[in-house]
Amino acid sequence: MAALVDIAGLDFAYGAQTVLECINLSVEAGTTLGLIGPNGGGKTTLIRLLLGLLEPTAGTIRVAGLAPRQAIRRGDLIGYLPQNPQLPGQLPLSVRQAVRLGLAGKTGMLRPYAADDLAFAESLLERVGIAPLADKPVGSLSGGQLQRAFIARALAPRPRLLVLDEPTTGIDRGGQQQFIEFIQSLKREMELTVIFVSHDLRAVSAISDRIACLNASLHYHDVPDHLPADLVYRMFACDLEAMGINGGHVCTHGAVGHEMVDAGTRGRGDAGKDGNADAAAEGRGDAERERPMEEGARETAPRGTN
């Protein structure tokens, strides 16, 4: 199956701080890639690069053969659900109007929407379960309802790739399972390719065909069942220590060996050199957190998908 997303020899640095080093990764069309890694490991930066918000220091990213900014300008290739989506409470938009905003990139801000696009956006309200709320102010929605409205907005231009950034954060186990089933059904109906970014290994394992484990460089890219437990402990040692859990591993934040990359990507440079990873790890951990995806205060994450 052909790759919809292809990343080759990707490096990125904020000034002197290396955040991503020699990333080689492909996502086959119609599959779900789970992207995991510790805080400060580069996930947010990789998503920003994929969305064309940043330019690589070295290497390339292609989505359907296009550079990210070209793909975004197309308007119908990439749909994106941000972490903890928010809208100003007094925004004078109905839910239907908010969903239709997803068509702006495809159609253009000053051009009328095509009739078939409007009909598809309307059908999405039903598909995501918020049709009865279509005429309500979008600011009146609960957290779970707003998340569904944002998913409908992301899908309105009928993209080929859907990027979900920490979509299950703050949702209880029952809500997570409902959300995963919901996304899987949409994926089948719309023949989507999905990139699912999360800290939650259970959610990632449940939804993903393959997992990419990222901590400055790519440490693993294979099916969920083959993910080594020892690698997980080493990758998330910092997060576990912060929670008061110590599995006998020391938090080195990035000084993990590169031997776990699968054979399919090893020849393209993911393996790297351990010394380079160790050197890059120094001082980079806070680089991403100083550049959040969205500025401003975060509201409390939803407890369910409603």
Number of C-alpha atoms within 10 A of each C-alpha: 8 11 18 20 21 18 18 18 18 22 21 24 18 14 9 10 16 22 27 29 25 21 27 24 20 20 22 17 18 20 21 24 27 28 25 26 23 24 19 22 28 27 24 18 26 24 20 15 20 24 21 18 14 15 18 18 15 15 16 18 26 19 24 18 13 16 16 25 17 15 19 20 14 16 19 21 22 25 26 21 21 18 19 21 20 17 11 8 11 10 12 12 14 17 27 24 17 20 26 22 17 24 25 16 14 21 17 12 11 7 9 10 15 11 9 9 17 17 11 16 25 18 14 23 23 14 16 18 14 19 16 10 18 18 12 14 18 25 17 15 17 15 20 19 21 23 25 26 27 25 24 30 26 26 29 27 26 24 20 21 28 23 22 23 22 18 23 28 17 15 17 13 14 11 18 21 19 14 21 17 14 15 19 17 13 16 19 11 10 14 16 21 24 28 22 23 25 22 18 15 15 13 20 23 17 13 21 20 19 23 26 23 25 23 28 32 28 29 24 27 27 19 16 20 10 11 18 11 9 10 16 15 18 22 28 24 22 21 17 17 14 10 9 9 12 15 12 9 16 14 18 15 24 27 20 20 18 17 16 19 22 16 14 11 18 18 12 15 17 28 23 21 12 15 11 12 21 16 13 22 23 14 13 23 22 13 19 18 14 9 12 11 16 12 7 7 7 11 10 10 18 22 18 21 21 16
